[in-house]
């Protein structure tokens, strides 16, 4: 049986709360590069708490949805090694010393909401040329 230890930070068990951004479709770039750690766009909230996402020359409007089941973001803690003396059934063999890894995880955040963008992006037109 494997036991996994999960530690909740703080005395009261409170940890930071995150949200998930859900987009319908896929993000495509001109050059096939990984998007991890890159700037994607700006997320703003209106006076009525409606999320607005601006990506390049496109704007998306969404809504905040509460998840049915919260998610936990967990991070594996650094390995802690414990040594234990284990003896074999046969007394002729000397006792062996084995290293047993104790795996533990820390909860980094709780996700209770998601920001849902399910409509198609609309282009942003900054200047419309006037015909004289």
C-alpha positions, 0 to 999 in steps of 0.5 A: 500500500502506498501512502501519500502525504498532502500538506495544506499550508498555513495554520487555518488550512487556507491557501490561495485560490486560482481560476482556470481559463477555458477557451473553445478552439485552439490558440495558433501562432504564426510560428510553431513555438511552445506557448508555455511561459509566453505572453498570450493576452490581457484579461480585464473585468468590466464594472459588472464583473464580466471577463474580457480577454484581448489576444492580439487584434481580437477580443473575447467576452466570457463569464465566470462559472463555479466548478461543481467539484473544486480542484487542488493544485499540488506540488511534489515536495523535495524527496526526503529519505528515511533509512530503515533496518530490515532483517531477513528471515534467515539469521545467517544473512546480516541485517541490510539497510535500505533507503525508503523514499517518503513521498509527500505533496503540498497543496499550492492552490485550490481552483473553485471557478473557471473563466469560460470564453465560448464565443468566437473572437471578434476583431478589434478595428482601431481606425476606420478610414473616412472617405472625403 
